[in-house]
Amino acid sequence: QGGRRWRERRRTQHPLTHTPSVLRSLSVRRLRGFTLVELLVVFAILALVVGLAPPALEKMRESSQYRSTLRSLAAELRAARQQALLTRSPTRLVIDLAQHRFGVDGARTSHAIPETLQLRTTVAGIESTAEQAAIRFFPDGGSTGGSIEVIRPSGSGSRLQVDWLSGRVTQEALLP
């Protein structure tokens, strides 16, 4: 009888031994859900993430627009040179500074330049007006030459240069 009492006492004192009433209270506790403190912590973290996301997304969007414009402009310059070589006639790439667009002269499509980006052009005097700048490519592969600077709102950017002798298009970073 003394051994049985000791075992019963030990069973009630041991933390891993659960009686039916302890099991019932544990299952009720699990069904209640989250505490107010836990919910407030989760909401605070969500508010922090939501507050930080828009500036990061805006910077990603601006960066994506910059890279896309730069690639499109370089591709259009190369396409204009190729067209001049293939058709054996001069071809112009026109940059409309007033409407913020660029494309090969006479083509059906032109590319929009995002308003956040700024363009500066250096072209031959004969290819420049107040609203437009152009680089002309000749059938022998040469061009009028020039450069186009694509500048981000932060002031950094790139310069696309067109060699007048070979018509070759190169890109270099602008120093802020």
C-alpha positions, -999 to +999 in steps of 0.1 A: +000+000+000+029+024+007+043+018-028+009+026-044+006+059-026+041+069-036+033+061-073+001+081-072+018+111-056+046+108-082+021+107-110+004+139-100+036+157-094+054+146-127+049+173-154+046+149-183+019+128-166-015+142-176-048+134-160-080+138-179-087+172-163-053+185-174-058+172-209-092+190-211-077+223-199-049+220-225-073+213-254-095+243-243-065+265-242-055+255-278-090+263-291-090+298-278-066+312-305-040+340-303-035+364-275-039+401-280-002+407-276+005+382-304-020+399-327-005+433-320+030+421-328+019+406-361+000+439-370+031+460-361+053+438-384+027+441-412+026+478-408+063+481-410+065+459-442+037+479-458+054+512-449+087+501-464+075+485-495+063+515-517+096+533-517+115+501-526+090+493-553+092+528-568+130+526-569+128+492-587+103+506-612+125+536-619+155+514-623+136+491-646+124+520-668+159+534-670+175+501-681+146+494-706+149+529-722+187+526-725+185+491-741+157+503-765+176+534-775+209+514-782+189+488-801+172+515-822+205+531-830+220+498-841+188+490-861+190+524-879+226+517-889+217+482-901+188+496-921+210+521-938+235+494-948+208+470-961+186+495-980+217+515-992+200+548-982+205+572-953+184+564-922+178+587-892+171+580-856+150+608-844+146+619-808+115+640-802+124+660-771+091+678-769+070+646-770+095+624-751+097+598-778+124+583-801+124+560-831+137+554-867+124+582-890+095+568-911+090+537-889+055+529-878+064+527-841+083+549-817+093+544-781+081+566-752+107+580-728+095+579-692+089+614-677+113+606-649+142+603-672+160+633-688+178+632-722+206+654-734+218+651-770+249+662-788+244+659-826+255+675-858+240+710-862+222+700-894+203+673-875+191+694-846+161+717-841+145+731-810+122+701-805+141+673-823+176+658-825+186+631-849+216+609-859+218+600-895+234+567-906+248+564-942+249+534-965+287+531-962+283+525-924+293+560-912+270+585-895+267+621-885+278+609-851+268+623-817+259+612-782+227+607-762+228+610-724+201+592-705+199+607-670+181+593-639+164+615-613+194+609-590+217+625-615+235+593-626+231+579-660+247+566-692+259+580-725+254+563-758+280+575-783+278+570-821+311+571-839+309+593-870+334+572-890+321+537-883+286+543-870+295+521-841+273+525-809+290+524-775+278+529-740+296+545-710+286+555-675+282+591-667+301+604-636+277+621-612 
